[in-house]
């Protein structure tokens, strides 16, 4: 058990029997009232946002979370199989932990997994990835008068919008959070 004054943004707490990630933790001292900590926390499993006021001497449980880099190997039904880069041990990570960004996963990519007592609780892929364009319509000369976009399919099978000058076989950098094109890679 720790005091509320020891909590920092980014910590994972066990709050009301659930694991929550602290997004914002502010110390408030309103006039002649007692000081308190205003916390905005997100439930790790459901993604629900929770706001709570902690007294300065209130006891909280900071979860012991071990975060490490792993290499994505392959897709296995409801799980993604990843390998620890140092011990070569393999783990099955539930697909829902990766969220919508999992559509940009490609074999051999490094991912970050957070474990709390042998249970995976958070999975993240890099915010940007470099992918090859497998199919796109060729640009017609004169179509580039404005910043027009066209559809393109990347090597993971996802369709994204790219500028007219991008051709099949080009490598592009994609934002995994939004699926937006960032730039063409040389």
Legacy VTK file of the C-alpha trace (Angstrom):
# vtk DataFile Version 3.0
C-alpha trace
ASCII
DATASET POLYDATA
POINTS 186 float
0.000 0.000 0.000
1.180 3.486 -0.846
-0.038 6.961 -0.032
-1.909 8.916 -2.704
0.915 11.481 -2.677
3.261 8.850 -4.198
1.121 8.301 -7.319
2.276 9.779 -10.630
0.745 10.051 -14.088
1.372 6.813 -15.966
1.093 4.550 -12.893
-1.242 1.557 -12.943
-3.418 1.308 -9.820
-5.716 -1.379 -8.470
-8.838 0.745 -7.896
-12.151 -0.832 -6.799
-10.863 -4.264 -7.828
-10.003 -3.125 -11.369
-6.727 -2.076 -12.984
-6.677 1.578 -14.043
-3.980 3.635 -15.766
-3.512 7.115 -14.294
-3.733 9.677 -17.117
-3.753 12.859 -15.025
-2.945 13.354 -11.342
-3.187 16.930 -10.003
-2.633 18.238 -6.474
-5.344 20.765 -5.528
-5.458 23.137 -2.549
-8.790 24.978 -2.690
-8.699 28.075 -0.453
-9.138 27.191 3.211
-10.221 23.575 2.547
-8.063 20.467 2.829
-5.778 19.559 -0.060
-6.639 16.599 -2.275
-5.482 14.859 -5.460
-7.739 14.975 -8.524
-7.181 11.855 -10.655
-8.367 10.968 -14.131
-7.879 7.262 -14.743
-8.740 4.889 -17.605
-9.822 1.297 -16.968
-7.249 -0.975 -18.628
-9.732 -3.667 -19.707
-12.804 -1.640 -20.724
-11.242 1.736 -21.617
-13.822 3.541 -19.440
-12.725 6.869 -17.951
-12.947 7.278 -14.152
-12.487 10.498 -12.171
-11.827 10.361 -8.446
-10.593 12.612 -5.622
-8.025 11.087 -3.291
-7.304 12.504 0.169
-3.589 13.202 0.592
-3.216 10.440 3.202
-5.488 7.900 1.449
-3.951 4.481 0.819
-3.768 3.203 -2.781
-2.389 0.030 -4.350
0.121 0.649 -7.136
0.210 -2.451 -9.354
3.554 -3.979 -10.226
3.602 -3.827 -13.985
6.464 -5.185 -16.046
6.754 -3.641 -19.511
9.045 -5.117 -22.135
9.714 -5.261 -25.887
8.526 -8.332 -27.731
8.611 -9.427 -31.361
5.322 -10.226 -33.108
5.487 -13.694 -34.688
2.072 -14.724 -36.031
-1.726 -14.668 -35.693
-3.300 -17.638 -33.860
-7.159 -17.516 -33.772
-8.062 -15.164 -30.846
-4.422 -14.447 -29.934
-1.273 -12.910 -31.347
1.877 -14.887 -30.570
4.832 -12.744 -29.468
8.370 -13.669 -28.443
10.559 -12.169 -25.719
13.661 -10.781 -27.444
16.037 -11.867 -24.663
14.746 -15.253 -23.406
13.021 -16.323 -26.686
9.969 -17.364 -24.636
6.647 -17.129 -26.507
3.387 -15.654 -25.166
-0.214 -15.627 -26.417
-1.609 -12.081 -26.213
-5.393 -11.561 -26.654
-6.184 -9.614 -29.843
-8.456 -7.072 -28.118
-5.488 -5.622 -26.169
-4.018 -4.229 -29.395
-7.253 -2.509 -30.367
-7.792 -1.065 -33.831
-4.073 -0.568 -34.530
-3.602 -4.371 -34.793
-4.544 -4.181 -38.470
-1.061 -2.739 -39.154
0.810 -5.601 -37.426
3.317 -7.379 -39.617
5.527 -10.358 -38.789
8.818 -9.460 -37.132
7.554 -6.090 -35.827
8.526 -5.050 -32.287
5.625 -4.451 -29.894
5.408 -3.352 -26.238
3.505 -5.599 -23.811
2.810 -4.817 -20.138
2.267 -7.745 -17.756
0.751 -7.597 -14.273
1.509 -10.857 -12.409
1.839 -13.037 -15.548
-1.314 -11.562 -17.156
-0.953 -9.273 -20.195
-2.853 -6.028 -19.583
-1.582 -3.511 -22.182
-0.293 -4.066 -25.738
1.003 -1.328 -28.043
2.477 -1.297 -31.516
4.712 1.573 -32.683
2.862 4.810 -33.490
4.243 4.764 -37.042
5.048 1.833 -39.321
6.598 1.552 -42.773
4.484 -0.549 -45.146
4.718 -1.346 -48.852
1.877 -0.448 -51.218
0.651 -3.694 -52.824
-2.083 -2.166 -54.994
-3.140 1.299 -56.103
-4.578 2.826 -59.261
-1.979 4.636 -61.379
-2.227 8.426 -61.298
-3.473 10.173 -64.410
-1.412 13.142 -65.568
-3.130 16.377 -64.558
-4.904 14.895 -61.505
-2.534 16.560 -59.069
-3.770 20.139 -59.270
-5.138 19.845 -55.728
-4.053 17.694 -52.826
-6.220 14.814 -54.042
-6.043 11.410 -52.381
-6.573 7.933 -53.797
-7.113 4.518 -52.209
-4.182 2.163 -51.777
-3.814 -1.277 -50.203
-0.767 -1.896 -47.989
0.984 -5.230 -47.408
-1.120 -6.013 -44.296
-4.308 -5.829 -46.403
-5.533 -2.495 -45.000
-6.822 0.169 -47.389
-5.541 3.696 -46.727
-5.733 7.051 -48.522
-2.500 8.275 -50.148
-1.522 11.219 -52.410
-1.674 10.759 -56.192
2.122 10.502 -56.623
2.370 7.265 -54.574
2.682 4.182 -56.798
2.470 0.432 -56.350
5.694 -0.905 -54.768
6.446 2.335 -52.853
7.019 2.213 -49.113
4.972 4.657 -47.021
4.937 5.643 -43.364
1.492 5.215 -41.727
0.173 6.477 -38.362
-1.174 3.340 -36.609
-3.519 5.296 -34.320
-5.528 6.885 -37.150
-4.519 4.954 -40.278
-3.400 8.174 -41.986
-0.610 8.427 -44.537
2.383 10.411 -43.202
5.066 10.322 -45.895
6.703 8.261 -48.619
9.860 6.440 -47.515
12.897 6.453 -49.802
LINES 1 187
186 0 1 2 3 4 5 6 7 8 9 10 11 12 13 14 15 16 17 18 19 20 21 22 23 24 25 26 27 28 29 30 31 32 33 34 35 36 37 38 39 40 41 42 43 44 45 46 47 48 49 50 51 52 53 54 55 56 57 58 59 60 61 62 63 64 65 66 67 68 69 70 71 72 73 74 75 76 77 78 79 80 81 82 83 84 85 86 87 88 89 90 91 92 93 94 95 96 97 98 99 100 101 102 103 104 105 106 107 108 109 110 111 112 113 114 115 116 117 118 119 120 121 122 123 124 125 126 127 128 129 130 131 132 133 134 135 136 137 138 139 140 141 142 143 144 145 146 147 148 149 150 151 152 153 154 155 156 157 158 159 160 161 162 163 164 165 166 167 168 169 170 171 172 173 174 175 176 177 178 179 180 181 182 183 184 185
